[in-house]
Amino acid sequence: MTQAYSSLALAEPLKRAVADMGYEFMTPIQEQAIPVVLAGQDVMGAAQTGTGKTAAFSLPLLQRLLAHENSSASPARHPVRALVLLPTRELADQVAQQIAMYAKYTKLRSTVVFGGMDMKPQTLELKKGVEVLVATPGRLLDHIEAKNAVLNQVEYVVLDEADRMLDIGFLPDLQRILSYLPKQRTTLLFSATFSPEIKRLAGSYLQNPITIEVARPNETASTVEQRFYASTDDDKRRSIKQVLKDRGVNQAFIFVNSKLGCARLTRALERDGLKAVALHGDKSQDERLKALESFKSGEVNLLCCTDVAARGLDIKDVPAVFNYDVPFNAEDYVHRIGRTGRAGASGLAVTLVTSHDTRLVSDIEKLIKKKIEVEALELDDERPRGRFNDGRRAWGGDEDDSRPSGGGGSSFHSRGGHREGRDNRGGYRQSSVSRDPFFDKPYEASAANAEPATWEAAAKAQPARGGVSANIKSKRKVAALFKPMTETSSTQ
């Protein structure tokens, strides 16, 4: 039997905020973690993505920080007391918004700092004083070096999605940040997966932590229906359109392994008449936030993204996730499909498998400990015309790998490099090109009695000057720019 939020020992302002958000019962990670954090103990929490880890650490932290609540305008009365570190900008912004909603009936201040944005507005917020600071490691170090953030009064540290931070190389930054914090503090580490590296990190910075695992590590949510369909690189777009049509899906994530492939797939889907937007690391922060907002509001139906969006993003009621490319890292598969089927809702995860993905699918099988059956997918619509590059070397599209044109026109064949024209029978014929027959003849040596070339005859007619060939021009005399030295001047 799940526990109700009303049974928690939370202050009235926090209970009002929770009621406004429609929360009634706690998830397993919340039910186990909140009492432990309220008691002030360190925590190592592992749970499936989408099970409410943010509320599991936010609510008890805010409850304990209410002891420092005050209405003073002085920044000195609002030092940073809780620090939340996250791997990506989007996740940091999302967590900051949730914390702000939980604390909206209190006098506690919070803000978020992350890269890709101007530091000046962030600096102004920090100078005003905040109790809860949400940040990505890189930008936080920038503010620490600029003396904008002082962390000597931090009481609580949260490392959310810690495994992702290690994957993208934030360990040195984390070590630097933690060195600025007081030794006596409460540290909370939350992650969807536990690896040996995470356990070593916990052993270094956590003191007698309570381990909370509400599910087997790397286990996928039971509410997500997982499908694997055999496809080719040329048919992947058709497969996505077929599943969208068959299942009546109106909104979905589409994950691609490369930023270039993500951008090109988005343009191709838009040409097919679908509303799509791209989200990847080469986008500016403003573009990434606008893409997320348009997807959340329903202005676009498909969010094509790299693994930058695979961790922690909580967008409600997304019915499906497509793996356009099988992820290189099997753990990323768990995080990708965790974008659907969140908070107990049902979801669909479709992975398109080519003949080159056998090893990657095998790695996923070993991780989730389930047998994967690759099915065939019947495609109704005709193969799309034109050419499409998905970020790889090969071009896909028409079977003859050419760009067809109207009758009598011409097209350039990408492999042969020949100019071709379409004949009246619908086929291709070699276009007639005027050629000089001289260059088609084989090499013929000159006859012994053949007349010499004109330049040779002219050279023989001119006598050699001083043993030098007539073809070599003599040096031109140039006037001296100085007077030669005389004996008189040299003796002086």
N, C-alpha and C positions, 0 to 999 in steps of 0.2 A: 504494500500500500504506500503510495507516494505521499510525502508530507506536504502540507499546505504552507504557503508563505505566511499566512496569518499566525502560524504557530511559532515563528521565529522571534527571537528577542531583539527585534529591530525598533529603532526610534520611530515615532509617528510620522515625521516627514518622509522617511524612507519607505514606510508602508504605503503612504499616499502615492508616492511616485510609482511604486511597483503596481499598485491597483490601477493607476492611470494607464500603464503599459499593458494591462490585461493579463498579467501573470497571476495564476491561481495556485498551481502545484509546481514543486521543484523537480528538476531533472536529477538523475542519480548522482552526477558529479556535484551539483549544487547541494544536494541533501547531505553528502558526506563531507564536502570541503568547507562549507560555510561555518559550521560549528567549530571546526579545527582552527580556521583563521580567526574567528572571534575569540578563541582562547589564546591567540598570539603565538602559535607554533608554526615552524617552517613546514612547507608542503611541497611534495612532488606529486603533481596531478596528471594522470593520463586518461583521456577519454576520446571517444570518437568525435571527429570534427562535426560541428553543428549541434552539440549537446548543451551549450550554455556555459562555457568556461568563463566568459566575460562577467556574467552576473555572479559566478561562483567566487571570484576574487574582489569584484567591485563593491558589492553590498557590504560584506564584512569590513573592508577597509574604510569605507565611508562611515560605518557605524563607529569604529574605533577613533576616527579622526574628528567626530563630533565633539570630543573633549576639548579640542583646540578651536572650535567654532567661535568666531567673533565678528562684529560688524565694523571694526576699525578700518579706516581708509589708509592707514599706514602700511606700506609694503613690508615693514619689519615684523608686523603682526601676522603676516601670511607667508611664512617660509615654506619651501618645498618639503613636504613630509612623506609623500608617497610618490614613487617613481615607477612608471609602467613602460617597459621597453618592448618594442615589436619590430618585426623584420621589414615590413613594407609600409609605404606611405598610405596606401588605401586602407590597410588594416588599422594603422594608427589613427587615422581620421575617423574610422567607424567606431573604434573603442572609445575615443574621446567623446563622440556624440552620445554614446550610451551612458558613459559616466556622468555627462552633463545632465541627461534626463533623470538619472537616479538621484542626483544632488540638487535638482531644481527647487526643492522646497527647503533647502538648507542655505547657510551662508558660506559654505565651502566653495572655494574657487578652483577651477581646473582649466587647463589649456593643452594644446598639442603643438609640437614642433617637428617638422620633417623637411627633408631636402626638396629641391625643385621649386621652392618658393622664396620670395624675398625675406631676408632675415629681419628687416626693420619692424614689420608688424609683430612678428614673434617676440622680438626684443622688448617692444612696448608692453606686451602682455606679461612677460616675465618680470619686468621692472615694477609692475603693479603689485606683484606678489600672488602666488598660487599655492594651494596645498597639494593638489594632485597634478603631476606633470606626466603627460603621455608623449613618448618620443621614439624616433628611430635612432639607433646608435650614432651614425655619422653626423647628423645635424646636432645632436645633443653635445657631442664633443666640440663642434664649432662654437656653440654657445658657452661651453665651459671655458674654452680658450679665450673667448672674448669677454669673460667675466660677467656674462649675462645670467648664468645659472649657478647658484651656490647650493651645494648638496650636503653640507655638513650637518644638517638637521633631519635628514631622511630617516624615517623609522620603518618604512615598508618598501620593498622592492619586488616587482613582479616581472618575471621573464616569460612572456607569452610567446607561443610558437617557437620555443627555444631550439628545437631541432632544425627549423628552417634558418634561424640566425646562424647556426653553426655551418649549415650547408652552403650559405652564400658568403662565408668568410668573415663573420662579425666577431669571432672569438677574441682577437686582439683588442678590438674596440670595447667589448664587454669587460675584459680584464682591466682596461684603463678606467672605464666608468666606475666599476666596482671599487677601484682603489681610492676614489674620491669620497666614498660613503663611509659613515661610521661603522665600526666593527660590530657594535650592538644594534642589530636590526632584525626584522622579520623578513625572510626571503621566500617568495612563492615562485615555483617553477611549474609552468603548465605546458604540456606538449601533447600532440595527437599520437606521437610515437615515442618510444623509449629505445635509445640506442646506447651502446657502450660509451660513446662520447658524451651523451647527456648525463649518464650516471657518473662519469668522471667529473663533469662540471658541477653536478650537485654535491659530490663529495668534497669539492674544493670550497664551495661558498655557502652551503646550507649546513645548519647545525641541528643534528638529530631530526631530520625531516620525517614527517608522516607521509607514507606513500599511499596514494589513493589511485586505484585502477578500477574503473567501473566497467571496463571491457578489455578483452584480450588485445594487446598491442597490434596495430595494423589491421584490425578487423573492420570490415566495411559495415555500414548500417544495414540492418535487415529490411528497412523500408525502401531500399533502392533496388530496383530490378535491373540486373546487369545483362547486357546483350553484347555479343561479339559477332560481327558480320564480316565475312570475307569480301574483299574489294580490291580494286586496282587503283593506282594513283589517278588515272583518268576518270574513274567512276565514283570517286568519293563524294563529289558535290551532288551527283544524282542520288547517291545513297542517302545523304542527309535530307534532301528534298523528299525522297520517298518515305522516310520514317516520319518526317514532319507531317506529311499528308496522311499516312496510315494511322498514326496515333493521335492526330488532331492537336499536335503540340503548337502552342502559340508563342513560346519564349524558351530560349535555351542558351547555355554556354557552349562554345565550340573551342576546344583547346588544340593549339598547334605548337609544335616544338621550336620553331624558329620565328624571330620577329619579322623577317622578310616574308616567310610563308604566310604569316598572320595577316600582314598588310595586303598581300596579293589575293589571298582567299577572300578577304572582306570586299575588295573591289569586284571580284568575280561574282560573289553572291549579290552584290548590288546590281550588277549587270543582268543577273537572272531575275530581278524584280523583288528581291527580299530586302527588308530593312535590317541592315547590319552595321556594326561599328567595331573598330579595332581598339584593343587595349594591350600595349606592350611597353617594354622598357625604353624604347626610342621616342615615345610620346612625351611631351612636356607634362608637368604635373597638372596644369590647367586643363589640357586636353584629356588627360586620364580621368580627372574628376568629372568633366562634362560627359565623357563616355559612360561612366558609371551612373550618373544622374539620369541620362536619357534612357538607359536600360531599366533603371528602377522605376521611372515614371511610365514606362511602356511605349515611349516614342519609337524605340527600335526593338525588334524581336530577337535578334541574334547578337550575342557579344562574343566576337572572335578574340581570343586572348592567348597569351603564353602563360607559363606557370606563375607569373607575377600575381595572377588573380586566383591561384589555386589554394591559397591559405587564408582561412578565417573570414573571408568576405561573407557577410550574412545578408543575402537578398531574399526576401520572403517569397514563397510560392513559385520558385523556378522549377518547372516540371521536368526538365531534361538537361542532360549534359552529353555532349558529343566529344569523343576523343578522335579528332581528325587524324592525329598522329598518335601512335602508341608511345607513352612517355618513356624516356631513356632510363629513368629511375623508377623502380616499381613502387616506392613509397609515394611518389607524386600521383600515381593512379588513385590511391586511397584518398588523397586530398582533393583531387579533381572531382571525383564523383561525390565527394562530401558537400559540393555546392548545391546538390538537390537532395530531396528527402530529409530536410532539416526540421527539427523540433517535432518529430513524429509523423510528418507528412510523407506521402508516397512520392517516389521519383523514378526516373528512367535514366540509365547510363548506357550509352551506345559507344562501342569502340570499333573502329574500322581497321581491319587487319589485312595487310598485304603479305605477299610471300616472303618479304624480307624481315618480317616482324616476329618470326617464330621464337627466337631467343628471348625477346622482350616479353612476349606473352607467357613464356615458361617462367620467367622471373616473377611475374605477377601471380601466377599459380602458386609458386612456392611461398610468396609473401602472405597471400590471403588464405592459403591452405584450402583451396577449392578447385575442382576440376573445371577447366574452361572448355566449353564446346563452341567452336567457330561455325556459325551457321551461314547458309547462303541467303541472299536477299534478292528477291525478284524485283526488277526495275520496270516500271510501266512506261515511262516517258522515253522519247528518243534521245539518243546521245546528243549533247549540245554541240552546236557548231562553233567554229573559231578555235583559237588556241589559248591555253591558259598555263601559266607557269606557277607552280605552287611553292617556289623557293628552292627547288632542286635544280640539277643541271638539265634534266630532260624536259621537253615541252610536251604537254598533253593537248588533246583536242581531237581534230579529225583524224581518221585512220591513215590518210596519206600524208599527214604531218605538213600540210600545206594550207595556205590561206586562200580559199576559193574566191573567185570573183565572178562578176557578171559575164554574160556571153561576149566573146570577142576580146575580153580584158586579159590581163596578165597577172601572174603572181610569182613570188620568189620562193623557191623550194629551199627549206632551211638546211637540208642535208647535202644535196647535190650542188647547191649554189648556182643553178642554171635558171635562166629566164624561160618560163614556160607559158604557153597560151592554151586556152580551151578551144577545142574544135567543136563542130556542130553536133558531133555524136556524144558530147558530154565528157569525153576523155581528155587527156593532156597530150599535146604533140610538141615536139621540139620546134621552136620558132626559127624561122630562116634568118641567118645572120650573114651579111656580106663579109667574105673572107678573102684575103690576098693569097692566091695560089702559090706565090713565091715561098711563103713560110711553111707550106705543106710539103715542099720538095725535100728529099734527103740531101745530106751534105755531099758536094762534089768538089774534088780537089782541082785546082787550076792546072791547065795543060802546061807542059814545059815551054812550048813556043808561044804561049799566050802573051798578049801585049801587057806591059806593066800598067799599074794604076797611074792615074794622072799625077798624083802627088809624088810617086816614085820617079816618074820621068822628069818632073820638074827638079827634083833633088839632084838627079844625076847630071842635069844640064848645068847646074851651078857648081863651079869649082870650089873645093874646100879651101878655107882661109887658115893658113898656118896649122894645118893638120886637124882643124876643128870642123865638125860637120856643118854643112850649109844650113841645116835645119835649126841650129842653135844660134840665137841672136847674140850679137856682141854686146858687151856692157856699154851702157850709155854714159858719156862723160858728164859729170856733174860739177858745177862751179864750187870751189872751196869757199867755206865760210870764214876762213881765218888765213892770216898771212904766215908763210913759212918763216921759221926762226932763222936769223942770220948769225953769222959767227960772232959779230960784235955783241949782239943782244945776249947770246948764250954765255959769253965770257963775263958779262956783267951779272 
